[in-house]
Amino acid sequence: MNSLGFIFRTSPHGNNSGREGLDAVLASSAYTEELALYFIDDGVFQLLKQQQPQAILSRDYIATFKMLELYDVENIYVNAESLRARGLTTDDLIIDVIVCEQAQLIEKMHQCRQLLTF
C-alpha cells in the first residue's frame, strides 16, 4: 500500500491533537489519495457520536470526520481491543470504519511509508 498513516490515540477536547490530526489529514488529502487513519486507545473517542463539546466551551470538530468520504479517505481503521475496553461498538461511532485486531492493525501500519501520531 505504501500510504501515509495518521494515528489518533488521544481523546478529543482535552487537547488539540485530534483537531490538528484531522486538519493534517484533510490537507494531505489534496496531495495523495493513499491515506490511512488508525484509531487506537482513547483515540476511538474521536469518532464517538453525540458529543457535546460546547458544554466545556470547546470547538466541535468531530462532525468534520463525516467529510472524510468527500476527501476520498476510505482506509479508516479502529482497534477492536480499544473499542471493547471502552464498552463501545461501531454503532457508537459517527462514521463507518474497518475494525481490526491488534496484529492486523500493526501489519497495516507497517505498510505505511510514514506514520504521524496525534
Backbone atoms as SQL, in Angstrom:
CREATE TABLE atoms (id INTEGER PRIMARY KEY, chain TEXT, resi INTEGER, resn TEXT, atom TEXT, x REAL, y REAL, z REAL);
INSERT INTO atoms VALUES
  (1, 'A', 1, 'MET', 'N', 0.832, -1.187, 0.000),
  (2, 'A', 1, 'MET', 'CA', 0.000, 0.000, 0.000),
  (3, 'A', 1, 'MET', 'C', 0.878, 1.253, 0.000),
  (4, 'A', 2, 'ASN', 'N', 1.872, 1.350, 0.874),
  (5, 'A', 2, 'ASN', 'CA', 2.803, 2.465, 0.935),
  (6, 'A', 2, 'ASN', 'C', 2.100, 3.814, 1.083),
  (7, 'A', 3, 'SER', 'N', 1.215, 3.906, 2.026),
  (8, 'A', 3, 'SER', 'CA', 0.433, 5.124, 2.233),
  (9, 'A', 3, 'SER', 'C', 0.984, 5.949, 3.396),
  (10, 'A', 4, 'LEU', 'N', 0.404, 7.098, 3.569),
  (11, 'A', 4, 'LEU', 'CA', 0.697, 7.966, 4.699),
  (12, 'A', 4, 'LEU', 'C', -0.311, 7.638, 5.790),
  (13, 'A', 5, 'GLY', 'N', 0.155, 7.313, 6.986),
  (14, 'A', 5, 'GLY', 'CA', -0.737, 6.903, 8.062),
  (15, 'A', 5, 'GLY', 'C', -0.843, 7.946, 9.164),
  (16, 'A', 6, 'PHE', 'N', -2.037, 8.085, 9.679),
  (17, 'A', 6, 'PHE', 'CA', -2.315, 9.002, 10.787),
  (18, 'A', 6, 'PHE', 'C', -2.865, 8.192, 11.944),
  (19, 'A', 7, 'ILE', 'N', -2.198, 8.255, 13.083),
  (20, 'A', 7, 'ILE', 'CA', -2.627, 7.510, 14.271),
  (21, 'A', 7, 'ILE', 'C', -3.251, 8.490, 15.251),
  (22, 'A', 8, 'PHE', 'N', -4.493, 8.218, 15.595),
  (23, 'A', 8, 'PHE', 'CA', -5.197, 9.022, 16.603),
  (24, 'A', 8, 'PHE', 'C', -5.250, 8.187, 17.868),
  (25, 'A', 9, 'ARG', 'N', -4.616, 8.662, 18.939),
  (26, 'A', 9, 'ARG', 'CA', -4.608, 7.880, 20.169),
  (27, 'A', 9, 'ARG', 'C', -4.997, 8.667, 21.420),
  (28, 'A', 10, 'THR', 'N', -5.400, 9.913, 21.241),
  (29, 'A', 10, 'THR', 'CA', -5.829, 10.710, 22.400),
  (30, 'A', 10, 'THR', 'C', -7.318, 11.034, 22.303),
  (31, 'A', 11, 'SER', 'N', -7.919, 11.267, 23.444),
  (32, 'A', 11, 'SER', 'CA', -9.342, 11.615, 23.467),
  (33, 'A', 11, 'SER', 'C', -9.525, 13.049, 22.965),
  (34, 'A', 12, 'PRO', 'N', -10.703, 13.347, 22.469),
  (35, 'A', 12, 'PRO', 'CA', -10.953, 14.702, 21.963),
  (36, 'A', 12, 'PRO', 'C', -11.146, 15.703, 23.095),
  (37, 'A', 13, 'HIS', 'N', -10.938, 16.955, 22.763),
  (38, 'A', 13, 'HIS', 'CA', -11.293, 18.096, 23.605),
  (39, 'A', 13, 'HIS', 'C', -10.412, 18.302, 24.835),
  (40, 'A', 14, 'GLY', 'N', -9.562, 17.356, 25.199),
  (41, 'A', 14, 'GLY', 'CA', -8.647, 17.582, 26.315),
  (42, 'A', 14, 'GLY', 'C', -7.402, 18.322, 25.859),
  (43, 'A', 15, 'ASN', 'N', -7.140, 18.209, 24.573),
  (44, 'A', 15, 'ASN', 'CA', -6.021, 18.910, 23.942),
  (45, 'A', 15, 'ASN', 'C', -6.360, 19.104, 22.469),
  (46, 'A', 16, 'ASN', 'N', -5.453, 19.659, 21.709),
  (47, 'A', 16, 'ASN', 'CA', -5.725, 19.957, 20.305),
  (48, 'A', 16, 'ASN', 'C', -5.282, 18.859, 19.342),
  (49, 'A', 17, 'SER', 'N', -4.764, 17.761, 19.841),
  (50, 'A', 17, 'SER', 'CA', -4.206, 16.723, 18.976),
  (51, 'A', 17, 'SER', 'C', -5.191, 16.206, 17.940),
  (52, 'A', 18, 'GLY', 'N', -6.391, 15.899, 18.347),
  (53, 'A', 18, 'GLY', 'CA', -7.383, 15.353, 17.427),
  (54, 'A', 18, 'GLY', 'C', -7.744, 16.317, 16.316),
  (55, 'A', 19, 'ARG', 'N', -7.963, 17.555, 16.684),
  (56, 'A', 19, 'ARG', 'CA', -8.312, 18.574, 15.683),
  (57, 'A', 19, 'ARG', 'C', -7.145, 18.815, 14.740),
  (58, 'A', 20, 'GLU', 'N', -5.927, 18.876, 15.285),
  (59, 'A', 20, 'GLU', 'CA', -4.750, 19.084, 14.447),
  (60, 'A', 20, 'GLU', 'C', -4.523, 17.894, 13.522),
  (61, 'A', 21, 'GLY', 'N', -4.764, 16.687, 14.027),
  (62, 'A', 21, 'GLY', 'CA', -4.631, 15.492, 13.202),
  (63, 'A', 21, 'GLY', 'C', -5.624, 15.483, 12.066),
  (64, 'A', 22, 'LEU', 'N', -6.853, 15.842, 12.359),
  (65, 'A', 22, 'LEU', 'CA', -7.889, 15.888, 11.326),
  (66, 'A', 22, 'LEU', 'C', -7.552, 16.946, 10.280),
  (67, 'A', 23, 'ASP', 'N', -7.075, 18.099, 10.713),
  (68, 'A', 23, 'ASP', 'CA', -6.658, 19.140, 9.775),
  (69, 'A', 23, 'ASP', 'C', -5.528, 18.639, 8.879),
  (70, 'A', 24, 'ALA', 'N', -4.589, 17.903, 9.461),
  (71, 'A', 24, 'ALA', 'CA', -3.465, 17.357, 8.689),
  (72, 'A', 24, 'ALA', 'C', -3.950, 16.332, 7.669),
  (73, 'A', 25, 'VAL', 'N', -4.923, 15.515, 8.051),
  (74, 'A', 25, 'VAL', 'CA', -5.493, 14.530, 7.126),
  (75, 'A', 25, 'VAL', 'C', -6.149, 15.239, 5.947),
  (76, 'A', 26, 'LEU', 'N', -6.964, 16.227, 6.223),
  (77, 'A', 26, 'LEU', 'CA', -7.672, 16.942, 5.159),
  (78, 'A', 26, 'LEU', 'C', -6.696, 17.667, 4.233),
  (79, 'A', 27, 'ALA', 'N', -5.658, 18.266, 4.793),
  (80, 'A', 27, 'ALA', 'CA', -4.654, 18.946, 3.981),
  (81, 'A', 27, 'ALA', 'C', -3.868, 17.945, 3.134),
  (82, 'A', 28, 'SER', 'N', -3.514, 16.820, 3.707),
  (83, 'A', 28, 'SER', 'CA', -2.748, 15.790, 2.990),
  (84, 'A', 28, 'SER', 'C', -3.547, 15.156, 1.865),
  (85, 'A', 29, 'SER', 'N', -4.849, 15.125, 2.025),
  (86, 'A', 29, 'SER', 'CA', -5.691, 14.502, 1.005),
  (87, 'A', 29, 'SER', 'C', -5.627, 15.258, -0.327),
  (88, 'A', 30, 'ALA', 'N', -5.184, 16.512, -0.296),
  (89, 'A', 30, 'ALA', 'CA', -5.037, 17.274, -1.535),
  (90, 'A', 30, 'ALA', 'C', -3.819, 16.812, -2.326),
  (91, 'A', 31, 'TYR', 'N', -2.884, 16.121, -1.661),
  (92, 'A', 31, 'TYR', 'CA', -1.642, 15.708, -2.308),
  (93, 'A', 31, 'TYR', 'C', -1.573, 14.218, -2.616),
  (94, 'A', 32, 'THR', 'N', -2.337, 13.416, -1.893),
  (95, 'A', 32, 'THR', 'CA', -2.297, 11.974, -2.115),
  (96, 'A', 32, 'THR', 'C', -3.624, 11.349, -1.743),
  (97, 'A', 33, 'GLU', 'N', -3.955, 10.284, -2.433),
  (98, 'A', 33, 'GLU', 'CA', -5.165, 9.528, -2.098),
  (99, 'A', 33, 'GLU', 'C', -4.832, 8.339, -1.213),
  (100, 'A', 34, 'GLU', 'N', -3.548, 8.118, -1.003),
  (101, 'A', 34, 'GLU', 'CA', -3.107, 6.969, -0.228),
  (102, 'A', 34, 'GLU', 'C', -2.953, 7.343, 1.247),
  (103, 'A', 35, 'LEU', 'N', -4.073, 7.522, 1.902),
  (104, 'A', 35, 'LEU', 'CA', -4.083, 7.858, 3.323),
  (105, 'A', 35, 'LEU', 'C', -4.732, 6.728, 4.108),
  (106, 'A', 36, 'ALA', 'N', -4.231, 6.509, 5.310),
  (107, 'A', 36, 'ALA', 'CA', -4.842, 5.534, 6.208),
  (108, 'A', 36, 'ALA', 'C', -4.914, 6.164, 7.590),
  (109, 'A', 37, 'LEU', 'N', -6.070, 6.016, 8.235),
  (110, 'A', 37, 'LEU', 'CA', -6.269, 6.542, 9.583),
  (111, 'A', 37, 'LEU', 'C', -6.425, 5.382, 10.541),
  (112, 'A', 38, 'TYR', 'N', -5.792, 5.501, 11.702),
  (113, 'A', 38, 'TYR', 'CA', -5.830, 4.456, 12.724),
  (114, 'A', 38, 'TYR', 'C', -6.275, 5.074, 14.042),
  (115, 'A', 39, 'PHE', 'N', -7.319, 4.516, 14.625),
  (116, 'A', 39, 'PHE', 'CA', -7.831, 4.996, 15.900),
  (117, 'A', 39, 'PHE', 'C', -7.586, 3.922, 16.941),
  (118, 'A', 40, 'ILE', 'N', -6.727, 4.242, 17.901),
  (119, 'A', 40, 'ILE', 'CA', -6.364, 3.278, 18.938),
  (120, 'A', 40, 'ILE', 'C', -6.448, 3.956, 20.298),
  (121, 'A', 41, 'ASP', 'N', -6.482, 3.129, 21.328),
  (122, 'A', 41, 'ASP', 'CA', -6.564, 3.624, 22.707),
  (123, 'A', 41, 'ASP', 'C', -7.723, 4.616, 22.831),
  (124, 'A', 42, 'ASP', 'N', -7.492, 5.746, 23.516),
  (125, 'A', 42, 'ASP', 'CA', -8.559, 6.740, 23.693),
  (126, 'A', 42, 'ASP', 'C', -8.894, 7.475, 22.396),
  (127, 'A', 43, 'GLY', 'N', -8.118, 7.254, 21.353),
  (128, 'A', 43, 'GLY', 'CA', -8.402, 7.860, 20.058),
  (129, 'A', 43, 'GLY', 'C', -9.746, 7.434, 19.495),
  (130, 'A', 44, 'VAL', 'N', -10.270, 6.292, 19.939),
  (131, 'A', 44, 'VAL', 'CA', -11.586, 5.852, 19.450),
  (132, 'A', 44, 'VAL', 'C', -12.674, 6.841, 19.871),
  (133, 'A', 45, 'PHE', 'N', -12.441, 7.589, 20.948),
  (134, 'A', 45, 'PHE', 'CA', -13.417, 8.591, 21.384),
  (135, 'A', 45, 'PHE', 'C', -13.533, 9.743, 20.384),
  (136, 'A', 46, 'GLN', 'N', -12.536, 9.919, 19.507),
  (137, 'A', 46, 'GLN', 'CA', -12.611, 10.964, 18.481),
  (138, 'A', 46, 'GLN', 'C', -13.835, 10.758, 17.591),
  (139, 'A', 47, 'LEU', 'N', -14.235, 9.501, 17.413),
  (140, 'A', 47, 'LEU', 'CA', -15.317, 9.163, 16.494),
  (141, 'A', 47, 'LEU', 'C', -16.660, 8.937, 17.168),
  (142, 'A', 48, 'LEU', 'N', -16.741, 9.197, 18.440),
  (143, 'A', 48, 'LEU', 'CA', -17.955, 8.942, 19.203),
  (144, 'A', 48, 'LEU', 'C', -19.096, 9.882, 18.804),
  (145, 'A', 49, 'LYS', 'N', -20.272, 9.317, 18.602),
  (146, 'A', 49, 'LYS', 'CA', -21.470, 10.100, 18.268),
  (147, 'A', 49, 'LYS', 'C', -21.908, 10.954, 19.460),
  (148, 'A', 50, 'GLN', 'N', -22.697, 11.944, 19.170),
  (149, 'A', 50, 'GLN', 'CA', -23.417, 12.750, 20.158),
  (150, 'A', 50, 'GLN', 'C', -22.517, 13.397, 21.211),
  (151, 'A', 51, 'GLN', 'N', -21.360, 13.849, 20.789),
  (152, 'A', 51, 'GLN', 'CA', -20.510, 14.596, 21.708),
  (153, 'A', 51, 'GLN', 'C', -21.062, 16.012, 21.834),
  (154, 'A', 52, 'GLN', 'N', -20.826, 16.612, 22.973),
  (155, 'A', 52, 'GLN', 'CA', -21.304, 17.964, 23.225),
  (156, 'A', 52, 'GLN', 'C', -20.155, 18.847, 23.721),
  (157, 'A', 53, 'PRO', 'N', -19.203, 19.136, 22.848),
  (158, 'A', 53, 'PRO', 'CA', -18.036, 19.909, 23.268),
  (159, 'A', 53, 'PRO', 'C', -18.359, 21.343, 23.699),
  (160, 'A', 54, 'GLN', 'N', -19.471, 21.867, 23.208),
  (161, 'A', 54, 'GLN', 'CA', -19.842, 23.230, 23.607),
  (162, 'A', 54, 'GLN', 'C', -20.101, 23.315, 25.110),
  (163, 'A', 55, 'ALA', 'N', -20.436, 22.212, 25.739),
  (164, 'A', 55, 'ALA', 'CA', -20.677, 22.201, 27.184),
  (165, 'A', 55, 'ALA', 'C', -19.398, 22.501, 27.966),
  (166, 'A', 56, 'ILE', 'N', -18.244, 22.228, 27.351),
  (167, 'A', 56, 'ILE', 'CA', -16.968, 22.544, 28.001),
  (168, 'A', 56, 'ILE', 'C', -16.239, 23.656, 27.242),
  (169, 'A', 57, 'LEU', 'N', -17.027, 24.420, 26.484),
  (170, 'A', 57, 'LEU', 'CA', -16.530, 25.564, 25.718),
  (171, 'A', 57, 'LEU', 'C', -15.423, 25.158, 24.740),
  (172, 'A', 58, 'SER', 'N', -15.618, 24.045, 24.091),
  (173, 'A', 58, 'SER', 'CA', -14.653, 23.534, 23.131),
  (174, 'A', 58, 'SER', 'C', -15.266, 23.548, 21.729),
  (175, 'A', 59, 'ARG', 'N', -14.425, 23.644, 20.735),
  (176, 'A', 59, 'ARG', 'CA', -14.883, 23.668, 19.341),
  (177, 'A', 59, 'ARG', 'C', -15.347, 22.280, 18.914),
  (178, 'A', 60, 'ASP', 'N', -16.457, 22.219, 18.194),
  (179, 'A', 60, 'ASP', 'CA', -16.994, 20.945, 17.721),
  (180, 'A', 60, 'ASP', 'C', -16.415, 20.623, 16.346),
  (181, 'A', 61, 'TYR', 'N', -15.346, 19.837, 16.337),
  (182, 'A', 61, 'TYR', 'CA', -14.735, 19.435, 15.076),
  (183, 'A', 61, 'TYR', 'C', -15.073, 17.988, 14.719),
  (184, 'A', 62, 'ILE', 'N', -15.707, 17.262, 15.603),
  (185, 'A', 62, 'ILE', 'CA', -15.986, 15.842, 15.404),
  (186, 'A', 62, 'ILE', 'C', -16.836, 15.600, 14.154),
  (187, 'A', 63, 'ALA', 'N', -17.793, 16.451, 13.901),
  (188, 'A', 63, 'ALA', 'CA', -18.647, 16.287, 12.726),
  (189, 'A', 63, 'ALA', 'C', -17.842, 16.351, 11.428),
  (190, 'A', 64, 'THR', 'N', -16.682, 16.982, 11.473),
  (191, 'A', 64, 'THR', 'CA', -15.827, 17.083, 10.292),
  (192, 'A', 64, 'THR', 'C', -15.329, 15.704, 9.844),
  (193, 'A', 65, 'PHE', 'N', -15.293, 14.741, 10.750),
  (194, 'A', 65, 'PHE', 'CA', -14.898, 13.384, 10.365),
  (195, 'A', 65, 'PHE', 'C', -15.845, 12.825, 9.296),
  (196, 'A', 66, 'LYS', 'N', -17.078, 13.301, 9.286),
  (197, 'A', 66, 'LYS', 'CA', -18.031, 12.858, 8.265),
  (198, 'A', 66, 'LYS', 'C', -17.596, 13.297, 6.867),
  (199, 'A', 67, 'MET', 'N', -16.773, 14.311, 6.766),
  (200, 'A', 67, 'MET', 'CA', -16.318, 14.816, 5.479),
  (201, 'A', 67, 'MET', 'C', -15.213, 13.970, 4.863),
  (202, 'A', 68, 'LEU', 'N', -14.661, 13.032, 5.603),
  (203, 'A', 68, 'LEU', 'CA', -13.561, 12.225, 5.082),
  (204, 'A', 68, 'LEU', 'C', -13.943, 11.514, 3.787),
  (205, 'A', 69, 'GLU', 'N', -15.176, 11.100, 3.686),
  (206, 'A', 69, 'GLU', 'CA', -15.640, 10.423, 2.473),
  (207, 'A', 69, 'GLU', 'C', -15.546, 11.357, 1.260),
  (208, 'A', 70, 'LEU', 'N', -15.857, 12.623, 1.455),
  (209, 'A', 70, 'LEU', 'CA', -15.763, 13.602, 0.368),
  (210, 'A', 70, 'LEU', 'C', -14.325, 13.816, -0.084),
  (211, 'A', 71, 'TYR', 'N', -13.383, 13.580, 0.813),
  (212, 'A', 71, 'TYR', 'CA', -11.963, 13.724, 0.515),
  (213, 'A', 71, 'TYR', 'C', -11.343, 12.401, 0.058),
  (214, 'A', 72, 'ASP', 'N', -12.179, 11.416, -0.213),
  (215, 'A', 72, 'ASP', 'CA', -11.744, 10.084, -0.657),
  (216, 'A', 72, 'ASP', 'C', -10.838, 9.378, 0.344),
  (217, 'A', 73, 'VAL', 'N', -11.043, 9.640, 1.621),
  (218, 'A', 73, 'VAL', 'CA', -10.316, 8.928, 2.666),
  (219, 'A', 73, 'VAL', 'C', -11.188, 7.746, 3.068),
  (220, 'A', 74, 'GLU', 'N', -10.763, 6.563, 2.659),
  (221, 'A', 74, 'GLU', 'CA', -11.583, 5.367, 2.870),
  (222, 'A', 74, 'GLU', 'C', -10.966, 4.359, 3.825),
  (223, 'A', 75, 'ASN', 'N', -9.658, 4.428, 4.022),
  (224, 'A', 75, 'ASN', 'CA', -8.970, 3.456, 4.870),
  (225, 'A', 75, 'ASN', 'C', -8.936, 3.963, 6.313),
  (226, 'A', 76, 'ILE', 'N', -10.031, 3.696, 7.021),
  (227, 'A', 76, 'ILE', 'CA', -10.177, 4.175, 8.397),
  (228, 'A', 76, 'ILE', 'C', -10.310, 2.944, 9.292),
  (229, 'A', 77, 'TYR', 'N', -9.281, 2.727, 10.110),
  (230, 'A', 77, 'TYR', 'CA', -9.205, 1.517, 10.919),
  (231, 'A', 77, 'TYR', 'C', -9.338, 1.857, 12.400),
  (232, 'A', 78, 'VAL', 'N', -10.038, 0.986, 13.117),
  (233, 'A', 78, 'VAL', 'CA', -10.212, 1.144, 14.559),
  (234, 'A', 78, 'VAL', 'C', -9.767, -0.147, 15.233),
  (235, 'A', 79, 'ASN', 'N', -9.039, 0.006, 16.307),
  (236, 'A', 79, 'ASN', 'CA', -8.563, -1.145, 17.068),
  (237, 'A', 79, 'ASN', 'C', -9.729, -1.776, 17.825),
  (238, 'A', 80, 'ALA', 'N', -9.986, -3.044, 17.554),
  (239, 'A', 80, 'ALA', 'CA', -11.101, -3.761, 18.184),
  (240, 'A', 80, 'ALA', 'C', -10.950, -3.812, 19.701),
  (241, 'A', 81, 'GLU', 'N', -9.731, -4.032, 20.161),
  (242, 'A', 81, 'GLU', 'CA', -9.489, -4.105, 21.603),
  (243, 'A', 81, 'GLU', 'C', -9.793, -2.773, 22.283),
  (244, 'A', 82, 'SER', 'N', -9.454, -1.673, 21.628),
  (245, 'A', 82, 'SER', 'CA', -9.730, -0.343, 22.183),
  (246, 'A', 82, 'SER', 'C', -11.230, -0.113, 22.311),
  (247, 'A', 83, 'LEU', 'N', -11.991, -0.543, 21.301),
  (248, 'A', 83, 'LEU', 'CA', -13.451, -0.423, 21.387),
  (249, 'A', 83, 'LEU', 'C', -13.994, -1.238, 22.547),
  (250, 'A', 84, 'ARG', 'N', -13.581, -2.516, 22.615),
  (251, 'A', 84, 'ARG', 'CA', -14.078, -3.412, 23.685),
  (252, 'A', 84, 'ARG', 'C', -13.733, -2.883, 25.066),
  (253, 'A', 85, 'ALA', 'N', -12.524, -2.397, 25.240),
  (254, 'A', 85, 'ALA', 'CA', -12.074, -1.905, 26.549),
  (255, 'A', 85, 'ALA', 'C', -12.895, -0.702, 27.019),
  (256, 'A', 86, 'ARG', 'N', -13.475, 0.012, 26.092),
  (257, 'A', 86, 'ARG', 'CA', -14.253, 1.202, 26.429),
  (258, 'A', 86, 'ARG', 'C', -15.752, 0.973, 26.311),
  (259, 'A', 87, 'GLY', 'N', -16.141, -0.277, 26.109),
  (260, 'A', 87, 'GLY', 'CA', -17.554, -0.637, 26.041),
  (261, 'A', 87, 'GLY', 'C', -18.257, -0.062, 24.822),
  (262, 'A', 88, 'LEU', 'N', -17.540, 0.109, 23.718),
  (263, 'A', 88, 'LEU', 'CA', -18.092, 0.702, 22.513),
  (264, 'A', 88, 'LEU', 'C', -18.221, -0.320, 21.390),
  (265, 'A', 89, 'THR', 'N', -19.091, -0.014, 20.444),
  (266, 'A', 89, 'THR', 'CA', -19.220, -0.799, 19.216),
  (267, 'A', 89, 'THR', 'C', -19.197, 0.183, 18.050),
  (268, 'A', 90, 'THR', 'N', -19.194, -0.350, 16.846),
  (269, 'A', 90, 'THR', 'CA', -19.205, 0.527, 15.671),
  (270, 'A', 90, 'THR', 'C', -20.495, 1.338, 15.589),
  (271, 'A', 91, 'ASP', 'N', -21.555, 0.877, 16.233),
  (272, 'A', 91, 'ASP', 'CA', -22.816, 1.637, 16.261),
  (273, 'A', 91, 'ASP', 'C', -22.670, 2.952, 17.016),
  (274, 'A', 92, 'ASP', 'N', -21.665, 3.032, 17.883),
  (275, 'A', 92, 'ASP', 'CA', -21.436, 4.240, 18.675),
  (276, 'A', 92, 'ASP', 'C', -20.610, 5.288, 17.926),
  (277, 'A', 93, 'LEU', 'N', -20.134, 4.945, 16.735),
  (278, 'A', 93, 'LEU', 'CA', -19.218, 5.813, 16.001),
  (279, 'A', 93, 'LEU', 'C', -19.941, 6.625, 14.934),
  (280, 'A', 94, 'ILE', 'N', -19.419, 7.789, 14.649),
  (281, 'A', 94, 'ILE', 'CA', -20.047, 8.740, 13.746),
  (282, 'A', 94, 'ILE', 'C', -19.851, 8.376, 12.267),
  (283, 'A', 95, 'ILE', 'N', -18.852, 7.567, 11.956),
  (284, 'A', 95, 'ILE', 'CA', -18.585, 7.166, 10.568),
  (285, 'A', 95, 'ILE', 'C', -18.354, 5.660, 10.501),
  (286, 'A', 96, 'ASP', 'N', -18.408, 5.131, 9.291),
  (287, 'A', 96, 'ASP', 'CA', -18.115, 3.719, 9.078),
  (288, 'A', 96, 'ASP', 'C', -16.607, 3.510, 9.130),
  (289, 'A', 97, 'VAL', 'N', -16.201, 2.439, 9.786),
  (290, 'A', 97, 'VAL', 'CA', -14.782, 2.132, 9.955),
  (291, 'A', 97, 'VAL', 'C', -14.542, 0.654, 9.683),
  (292, 'A', 98, 'ILE', 'N', -13.282, 0.299, 9.586),
  (293, 'A', 98, 'ILE', 'CA', -12.865, -1.095, 9.484),
  (294, 'A', 98, 'ILE', 'C', -12.266, -1.467, 10.836),
  (295, 'A', 99, 'VAL', 'N', -12.875, -2.418, 11.505),
  (296, 'A', 99, 'VAL', 'CA', -12.402, -2.833, 12.822),
  (297, 'A', 99, 'VAL', 'C', -11.363, -3.938, 12.643),
  (298, 'A', 100, 'CYS', 'N', -10.218, -3.779, 13.286),
  (299, 'A', 100, 'CYS', 'CA', -9.121, -4.737, 13.167),
  (300, 'A', 100, 'CYS', 'C', -8.603, -5.127, 14.548),
  (301, 'A', 101, 'GLU', 'N', -8.187, -6.357, 14.652),
  (302, 'A', 101, 'GLU', 'CA', -7.493, -6.797, 15.858),
  (303, 'A', 101, 'GLU', 'C', -6.082, -6.203, 15.848),
  (304, 'A', 102, 'GLN', 'N', -5.437, -6.209, 16.983),
  (305, 'A', 102, 'GLN', 'CA', -4.134, -5.569, 17.172),
  (306, 'A', 102, 'GLN', 'C', -3.097, -6.004, 16.127),
  (307, 'A', 103, 'ALA', 'N', -2.939, -7.300, 15.916),
  (308, 'A', 103, 'ALA', 'CA', -1.917, -7.799, 14.996),
  (309, 'A', 103, 'ALA', 'C', -2.178, -7.322, 13.565),
  (310, 'A', 104, 'GLN', 'N', -3.422, -7.339, 13.150),
  (311, 'A', 104, 'GLN', 'CA', -3.780, -6.899, 11.803),
  (312, 'A', 104, 'GLN', 'C', -3.533, -5.397, 11.643),
  (313, 'A', 105, 'LEU', 'N', -3.833, -4.652, 12.690),
  (314, 'A', 105, 'LEU', 'CA', -3.625, -3.199, 12.663),
  (315, 'A', 105, 'LEU', 'C', -2.134, -2.878, 12.535),
  (316, 'A', 106, 'ILE', 'N', -1.321, -3.570, 13.287),
  (317, 'A', 106, 'ILE', 'CA', 0.132, -3.357, 13.232),
  (318, 'A', 106, 'ILE', 'C', 0.664, -3.693, 11.846),
  (319, 'A', 107, 'GLU', 'N', 0.164, -4.767, 11.275),
  (320, 'A', 107, 'GLU', 'CA', 0.575, -5.151, 9.921),
  (321, 'A', 107, 'GLU', 'C', 0.243, -4.048, 8.920),
  (322, 'A', 108, 'LYS', 'N', -0.940, -3.471, 9.035),
  (323, 'A', 108, 'LYS', 'CA', -1.344, -2.389, 8.133),
  (324, 'A', 108, 'LYS', 'C', -0.477, -1.142, 8.348),
  (325, 'A', 109, 'MET', 'N', -0.136, -0.860, 9.595),
  (326, 'A', 109, 'MET', 'CA', 0.711, 0.293, 9.875),
  (327, 'A', 109, 'MET', 'C', 2.099, 0.123, 9.263),
  (328, 'A', 110, 'HIS', 'N', 2.612, -1.094, 9.266),
  (329, 'A', 110, 'HIS', 'CA', 3.931, -1.351, 8.688),
  (330, 'A', 110, 'HIS', 'C', 3.949, -1.127, 7.184),
  (331, 'A', 111, 'GLN', 'N', 2.801, -1.097, 6.550),
  (332, 'A', 111, 'GLN', 'CA', 2.722, -0.857, 5.112),
  (333, 'A', 111, 'GLN', 'C', 2.782, 0.623, 4.758),
  (334, 'A', 112, 'CYS', 'N', 2.691, 1.470, 5.773),
  (335, 'A', 112, 'CYS', 'CA', 2.735, 2.918, 5.545),
  (336, 'A', 112, 'CYS', 'C', 4.184, 3.391, 5.403),
  (337, 'A', 113, 'ARG', 'N', 4.395, 4.339, 4.510),
  (338, 'A', 113, 'ARG', 'CA', 5.751, 4.879, 4.343),
  (339, 'A', 113, 'ARG', 'C', 6.091, 5.837, 5.481),
  (340, 'A', 114, 'GLN', 'N', 5.072, 6.438, 6.081),
  (341, 'A', 114, 'GLN', 'CA', 5.258, 7.387, 7.176),
  (342, 'A', 114, 'GLN', 'C', 4.043, 7.340, 8.083),
  (343, 'A', 115, 'LEU', 'N', 4.276, 7.414, 9.400),
  (344, 'A', 115, 'LEU', 'CA', 3.181, 7.459, 10.377),
  (345, 'A', 115, 'LEU', 'C', 3.286, 8.739, 11.192),
  (346, 'A', 116, 'LEU', 'N', 2.168, 9.404, 11.347),
  (347, 'A', 116, 'LEU', 'CA', 2.101, 10.608, 12.176),
  (348, 'A', 116, 'LEU', 'C', 1.117, 10.323, 13.303),
  (349, 'A', 117, 'THR', 'N', 1.500, 10.664, 14.524),
  (350, 'A', 117, 'THR', 'CA', 0.663, 10.367, 15.684),
  (351, 'A', 117, 'THR', 'C', 0.079, 11.634, 16.281),
  (352, 'A', 118, 'PHE', 'N', -1.217, 11.567, 16.569),
  (353, 'A', 118, 'PHE', 'CA', -1.926, 12.696, 17.181),
  (354, 'A', 118, 'PHE', 'C', -2.691, 12.217, 18.394);
